[in-house]
Amino acid sequence: SRAKDVTMPAKLPVSFFSPRSPVVDLFRGQLDYAEQLRQDSEIVLYFFYAPWCGQSITAREEIEHVASRLSDQVLFVAINCWWNQGKCRKQKHFFYFPVIHLYHRSFGPIEYKGPMSAVYIEKFVRRVMTPLLYISSRSKLLDFLSNYEPGVVGYFEFNASPQPPGYLTFFTSALHSLKKDYLGPIRFGVITDKRVAREISLEHSGSVYLHRHANTSLIYPKDIMNYTAENICKWALENREMLIRWLRPHGGKSLLLNNELKKGPALLIFIPYNPLAEIHPLLDEITKVALEYHKCNKSQGAEPDLQHLGDTDSPAFDSSVTDAHLKLSEPFSITKYPCCNTVVLPQWHSISRTHNVCELCVNQTLGVKPNKVHVPHCNFLEIEAALDSFYLQEHTFFQVISNTIECSNFLSFYSPFSYYTACCRTVNRHFLSFISSEKTIFQTPKVAFSSHGKKDNTQFSIPHIEDRNCFIPDLNISSMNITGLSCRTNKTLNLYLLDSNLFWIYAERLGASKSTHLKEFAAIVDMKEEVHYVLDQNQSLVGPTLENFIKNFSVLYSPLKRHLVDDPSAPFPEQRVLTEVTTHTFHETVFRSEKNVLLLYYAQWCGFCASLNHIFIQLARLLPPDNFTVARIDVTRNDLPWEFMTDRLPTILFFPHQRKEQSVKFPEDFSVNLPNLLKFILHHSRLSASEPCTKECRHKESVLQQGHISHLEREIQKLRSEISALHQAHDQLEAQLSEARRDEQRLQQQKHTLEKQHKTLQLHSEQLQATYDQKNRELLEMAEKLQELADASENLLKENALLRILVAAREGKLQSRDEIKESLQSEQTLPEDNDVSPSTATATLEEKRIDNIETIETEQSSGNRTE
C-alpha cells in the first residue's frame, strides 16, 4: 500500500521583539488579549507582522524607535498574524505585511499606509493623538491658515459642561479625515475665543470654516447638510484646495505616478523633508510659489486680509475686525477676477510670421450677488461657450499687422448676467516686444465694445485688460508675472513634492546627478508630449529659480531644452569594430560625420537583436572604415529626437553621406543577413543619377572603387588564411574524432564485461538470499527446540525440589527405624532367647511394611525422572 503523506507541524513562534523593548509582543497571535489591552489605553498602535517578512523585519527597528519616544503616551502592541494557530491569523486576512492600525479610544482602526520610517510614523501617531490644534490667538490663526495643507477651523464656546454641542462631532470628523486620506491630510483647528473667530466670520458656536488660498473660503452649510462627522469630512475633502501635493510611492507595483502624470504636465520637486521639524524654510518658499501660481480668482474683497493678524498688539483690532465684516457682508462681484484663457487665431493671410493672439475671459455683471458659500467657479463649459462666441465674431479681429489692442465683449448665450471679453493684437512669432510701453498697453483701450452688434453699457463692459498685470504671457518672459499663471496658459502645471531622502532614485531616473550632496532637484514631466525638462542643478532650488523654470515652460515657444536620458557606459570598451552611440554622441556620430552611417536600434531584452551582433561585426570588417561607420544604440537607455524614434526592434537605418536628412530604413520583409545588408548599403550609398558627375567626381569614384578593390583583396587574403587555418583545425578534429571512436569501442568492451560481472553478482546474490532464508528457517527451528528444553529444565528443577523433600522425609524415617532396631537389639539381650514374643513379631511386621513403602516411593520417583 502507498505510504501516507506526512506533514511536519509548524514550529512554535518565538518573540519577534526584544524583551527589553517597549513594544508588547504577542508572538502567538493573541488577538483577544490585544483587544483587552486596548480597552485600558487611550491611544493604541497595532503592528501586525509576519516573522519571515523582510519588510516587517526592517520596520521593527523603526517601530521600536517610535515606541521609545512615545511609550508613555501610546501603547504599542505587536501581533504575529502569521502563525496558523493564533487568533489573529484566523480572524484577519491581510494581503501584505506589515500593517499598522491606530485606535483613538473607541474610534478606529486608522490604517497607516505611509513610508515605514520612524519620523513619518511618529508624525502620523502624533496627529492621531492630537487631531485638533488649539488656536488661541490671532498669530496662531495666521500660522494655521498660511500652511500649505488645507485647513478646517471650528468655533466652539466652552461654556457648557463637559463639551459644547457639536464639538465631539467635529473631533470625530478630524479622525475620519486621517482615516480616508493619509497623503493629503486636512489640518483641523479649534477656536474658543469669539474675537479670534470673528476674523474668519464665525459668529455662532459650532460653525465650521474651510480655508482656501486661491479660491473663496467656505462655511459649512448646516441648513443643507446634516451636521455629522462623516458629512463634515466629506465636505472638506470635496472642497479642499490642493495647491501642491505630496507623492509617496510605496515601492511596489502601483499606478500612483501614472495616474498623476496623466492629468497633465507635472512639476516634480524633490526636497529633503523631516516631518518632525518645526520649520521648513524651503517648503514654505515652494508653497509661496505654488500659491502665486494658482492665485487666479483671488479677490481682496471676497476674503478678509489676514496680514494684520500677525500684529498681535495692534490697537485697531476691533476696527479692523469690523471693516473685515463689512467687506464680507457687502455684495461683491468677480468681474475683476474672471477666468481667462489665451487663444491664437488661425492664420488666414499669407504672412506666416505673425499671429493674432487673444486673451478670452469670462465675466459676470455686477447684478449677480452669489452666496459666499456657493461662489460659482469658471469651468471648461464656460470657457468652451466663450470660445464658440469668440469664433462667431472672429472677423472683428482680422488685422494683418496692428500695433493697437482691440477689445470686444460678447453676451453669453446661456446667462443674461454673463459676458465674454476678448482683447487681441497682432504679435510676431519670435517674441517681438510691443511697440508701446507696458503702461500704454494696460491703459483702457479707446474702442467701442460691441455685443453682437449692439452697443453695450460701459458699466458692465469693463475689459479684462484693465484688471490684469500682464496681457499675453507668451510675448515677454522677463516681464511675465507668475501670479495666476496657471489660468493664463494652456500648459498648466500640477505641482508635486517628493521626499528626496526616500525617493531619490526617481530623481536619478529623471536626470539628477548621483554625486550631489544636496538632494534638491526639480523636473517637469509632460507625458502627452513625451518630454521632460530638468532644472539645472547648479542653480539653488529657491523661489525665483522655480518661478523662472515655470515661466519658461508656460510660454508658447518654450526655450527649455528637452532632457534626454543618456547611457555613458559602452558595451565595447576595447573592441572598436561597432561604434556605440549614446544620446550625447548621436548628432556627432550620425549627422556631423562625413561617413555613411548604418545604425542599429536594439535593446538589452531583445533576443533577436543580440543574434545580429556577429553579422554587424562582419559587416564592419568588410566595409572600409574611412567611408563607412557601423553603429548601434540602446533605445532603452538613451532618448532620441522624436523624428528618429521607433516602436519596433531591431530597426536598421542608413544615413548616406551628404544626404543625412534622407535616411533610409532597411526593409522589414527582407531577412537580415550579410549579403542583403551589403546590397542595401551599396545601393543607397551611390550618388543620385540626377546629380552631374564631373571629372573630379569620376576621379573620386575611381579612387573609391580602387579602395574598395584593395580592401576586398585584403579581405580575400584574410579569408584564405582563415580557410587554411580551418583545414588544419579540420584535420586535428578528424584525428581527435578517430581517437574518440577507439575510446568508445574500448568503453563498449568494458561495458560488456561489467554487464557479465553484474549478472554473475546478481546470481550470487540470489544464492546468498536463498541460503539466508534457509538458515533463517533453521534458526527458527532451533529457537523452538531451545524453548522446549528451557521448559523441560524448569520442570526438572521443580522435581528436584520435590525429591529433596522426599529425601529429607526418608532420612527421618531411617533414623526412626535405627532407633527401633537399637531398641530391639537391647531387648534381644534379655533371657528367653528362644521364645518368640508377640512384641517381636509385631516389630518384624512393621519393618516389612516400611520396606514396602520405601520401595513404592523409589519406583515413583524413578518414573518421574524418566518422564
Secondary structure as UniProt FT lines:
FT   TURN            19..20
FT   STRAND          24..26
FT   TURN            27..28
FT   HELIX           31..39
FT   STRAND          43..49
FT   TURN            51..52
FT   HELIX           54..70
FT   TURN            71..73
FT   STRAND          75..80
FT   TURN            84..85
FT   HELIX           87..91
FT   STRAND          99..104
FT   TURN            105..106
FT   STRAND          107..112
FT   HELIX           118..129
FT   STRAND          132..135
FT   HELIX           138..145
FT   STRAND          151..155
FT   TURN            165..166
FT   HELIX           167..180
FT   STRAND          187..191
FT   HELIX           194..198
FT   TURN            199..201
FT   TURN            205..206
FT   STRAND          207..211
FT   STRAND          218..219
FT   TURN            222..224
FT   HELIX           229..239
FT   STRAND          245..246
FT   HELIX           256..261
FT   TURN            262..263
FT   STRAND          266..271
FT   TURN            275..276
FT   HELIX           281..294
FT   TURN            300..302
FT   HELIX           307..310
FT   TURN            312..313
FT   TURN            315..316
FT   HELIX           317..329
FT   TURN            335..336
FT   STRAND          339..344
FT   TURN            352..353
FT   STRAND          354..364
FT   TURN            366..367
FT   TURN            373..374
FT   HELIX           380..392
FT   HELIX           394..397
FT   STRAND          406..411
FT   TURN            416..417
FT   STRAND          418..428
FT   TURN            429..430
FT   HELIX           438..441
FT   STRAND          450..451
FT   TURN            452..453
FT   STRAND          454..455
FT   HELIX           458..460
FT   HELIX           464..466
FT   TURN            473..475
FT   TURN            478..479
FT   TURN            483..484
FT   HELIX           485..487
FT   STRAND          494..499
FT   HELIX           500..510
FT   TURN            514..515
FT   STRAND          521..526
FT   TURN            527..530
FT   STRAND          531..534
FT   TURN            537..538
FT   HELIX           543..554
FT   STRAND          579..581
FT   TURN            583..585
FT   HELIX           587..591
FT   STRAND          596..602
FT   TURN            604..605
FT   HELIX           607..611
FT   HELIX           613..622
FT   TURN            625..627
FT   STRAND          628..634
FT   TURN            635..637
FT   HELIX           642..644
FT   STRAND          651..655
FT   TURN            657..658
FT   TURN            660..661
FT   STRAND          664..665
FT   TURN            668..669
FT   HELIX           674..685
FT   TURN            689..690
FT   HELIX           695..828
FT   HELIX           838..866
//
